[in-house]
Amino acid sequence: MKHLLSINDVSRDEAINILSTAAELQKLTSGTVKKLPTLRGRTIANLFFEDSTRTRLSFEAAAKRLSADVINFSAKGSSVSKGESLKDTAQTLEAMGVDLFVLRHPASGAATSLAKSGWVDAHIINAGDGTHEHPTQALLDAFTIRKHHGIGRSDFNGVKIAIVGDIAHSRVARSNVLLLKKLGADVTVIAPPTLIPVGLESWGVHHSYDFDEDLASFDVVMMLRVQLERMNDSFFPNGREYARGYGLDESRLNRLKSDAIVMHPGPMNRGLEISSASADSSKSVILEQVAHGVIVRMAVLYRSLGGPDIASTGGSL
Amino acid sequence: MSLILDGTEISRALKRIAHEIIEHHHGLDSVVLMGIPTRGKYLAERLSAVLASIEAPVEYGTLDITMHRDDIRIRPPRALVPTLLPAGGIEGKSVILVDDVLFSGRTIRAALDALGELGRPASVQLAVLVDRGHRELPIRADYVGKNIPTSLKENVKVSLVEIDGVDSVEIAPVS
């Protein structure tokens, strides 16, 4: 696995492999072992053209626990403000000896462009490109679901998952739908009509405009952030109306199955898509998702950088 | 393909190793076994059963060395397997690493590193079913089932009932 650009590029077997590797890493690093020597001497650059807390810090923690060196780049405060392009920025960093780029970019397809353009030889991991995909988030979400529903190696059959909210602008939703369906889960997306993307029929999921309808049947309720920064139009009348129709408030929380879990990729708009009571409830696994993020990204970095050097790549041994 | 050891000979070798371990350690008080997956894990299990039948039960665990290998940059990534510590841990114990074949010694080097992350044993020894020579590091085994002189053009194939359905050690030309 040289790049991780989209969940589409990850086979079901490879996805299960990443989740199993992560499970072993979690067991290993929960004991006395905090740091592994695996990626010693490798350099990972976090190339962030868009703000992030969790993803960047999580990749940084993952890289450091595998003994890799980390260079952090964020567009703010860099020469990007002087007009330097993605190409020049990436090539500059590669000249400093970067083996792998973790790229977050506001433009959909940025990671694929960087990987396919031939501008750099380094490995690329997509850490969110516009409204397209965020594959490592989907992997850590699947890892969290697997943990909670006692699913063995791979079997997500029969697990009912609701993804609720701003589907149209959500790369998290896209990657999650692709991965969870690949793993066999039963996925329903729930959103107001204005936030359902065009072409949803081709996703192969159920969809609904009514959050309350099947509320008690879901094993997992994944709330999405309302992405006000990507909304250049009015998609709903106001926050209060959105919260009433699609927010996970206390009354909806109480109607969930007793063993259902509440997920949110963060950052949360408390009071909008999720109430504080729900976010802090015992059903919430939001902080666990963060912890799993580090573990799963370690597995992804290992699967991507373990293996022949880029220069000597001649197929698999 | 020529057969070097059959099932009976493998269990005889394990019995002899068990006696050597007991003799060397004057009993089994602080001894624990750590098998290196895949086949070393089953050998450690068997060795522990043999030790229990002739002297006293011995705890055993498994030690995954994947993340400590020195060929991470030249081989495709391998799947991780569980590391399981014996119930009493390894701190202050006499750890005996158990593996099927001792060849370059690189696996054992990685195992020593992996073990060092888990604690500080009083001593570490190595038991292998087969020593085929061609060491690339200053490492030797303390207990050897059988020394098999080999050429680098040969493969040593250890099969165990637990995963391969049959007990045997064979030599075949590299295909």
Interface residues (C-beta under 8 A of the other chain):
Chain A: M1 N17 S20 T21 E24 L25 K27 L28 G31 T32 V33 L36 P37 T38 L39 L66 Y302 R303 G306 G307 P308 D309 S312 S316 L317
Chain B: D64 M67 H68 I72 R73 I74 R75 P76 P77 R78 A79 L80 V81 P82 T83 L85 D113 E117 L118 G119
